Amino acid sequence: MNLLYEKYKNLKIDGSWIGLEAGAQTPYFCTPIGAEIIGWDNGIHYCFIKDFGDMVFCVNPETCCDYNVYPIARNFCDFLGLILATGNTNILQQIIWWDKKRFEDFVNSPEEQEWSVRPEVQGVLSTIRKEIDVAPIDAPFEYVKAIQKDFDYSKIQYSDEYYEVTGIENPNGTNTSDKPLLEFEPVIIKVIKAYRKNDKD
């Protein structure tokens, strides 16, 4: 059990303002085996994965990179520190395919600046900072890039559905690519010519 995560849940804050909405939504095809989902931002969700300790992962069904699941924090404390530094999870989940300029352009965009100063957002961030006593990560872009660069993505385990949807070869040896979606009895059509008296023999 992650004690810091339990403490966060007990705050009863509205995490939707920072892209970490609570709720028991249905997992997606790419939600890895052993995932404990900790929050949602529409279809994108964040989780711990069994056998990966306290590392926090992003699960992105419509990813813009080569991975549907990728790490964004070494532990939940750092995850909160990254949120405090950037204002929300939306920025964090896109770092994997951004360079530093795109990151800075997005963070400094008028739309993002307008959102970040909303009293609801600031209220949630202030509660996390005070009640959990966590500090913002100094260099969030570099932090996230570093853990993603060294991570072995082959260790993440997925269900057969993931390989069926993506067409990626299943390392467990289950061949799903040749499976027909539906099987029917063969239909035989017999054409019989009607006899007419004026037909030639």
Rosetta blueprint (number, residue, H / E / L):
1 M L
2 N L
3 L H
4 L H
5 Y H
6 E H
7 K H
8 Y H
9 K H
10 N L
11 L L
12 K L
13 I L
14 D L
15 G H
16 S H
17 W H
18 I H
19 G L
20 L L
21 E E
22 A L
23 G L
24 A L
25 Q L
26 T L
27 P L
28 Y L
29 F L
30 C L
31 T L
32 P L
33 I L
34 G L
35 A E
36 E E
37 I E
38 I E
39 G E
40 W E
41 D E
42 N L
43 G L
44 I E
45 H E
46 Y E
47 C E
48 F E
49 I E
50 K L
51 D L
52 F L
53 G L
54 D L
55 M L
56 V E
57 F E
58 C E
59 V E
60 N L
61 P L
62 E L
63 T L
64 C L
65 C L
66 D L
67 Y L
68 N L
69 V E
70 Y E
71 P E
72 I E
73 A E
74 R L
75 N L
76 F H
77 C H
78 D H
79 F H
80 L H
81 G H
82 L H
83 I H
84 L H
85 A H
86 T H
87 G L
88 N L
89 T H
90 N H
91 I H
92 L H
93 Q H
94 Q H
95 I H
96 I H
97 W H
98 W L
99 D L
100 K H
101 K H
102 R H
103 F H
104 E H
105 D H
106 F H
107 V H
108 N L
109 S L
110 P H
111 E H
112 E H
113 Q H
114 E H
115 W H
116 S H
117 V L
118 R L
119 P H
120 E H
121 V H
122 Q H
123 G H
124 V H
125 L H
126 S H
127 T H
128 I H
129 R H
130 K H
131 E H
132 I H
133 D L
134 V L
135 A L
136 P L
137 I L
138 D L
139 A L
140 P H
141 F H
142 E H
143 Y H
144 V H
145 K H
146 A H
147 I H
148 Q H
149 K H
150 D L
151 F L
152 D L
153 Y H
154 S H
155 K H
156 I L
157 Q L
158 Y L
159 S L
160 D H
161 E H
162 Y H
163 Y H
164 E H
165 V H
166 T H
167 G L
168 I L
169 E L
170 N L
171 P L
172 N L
173 G L
174 T L
175 N L
176 T L
177 S L
178 D L
179 K L
180 P L
181 L L
182 L L
183 E L
184 F L
185 E L
186 P L
187 V L
188 I L
189 I L
190 K L
191 V L
192 I L
193 K L
194 A L
195 Y L
196 R L
197 K L
198 N L
199 D L
200 K L
201 D L
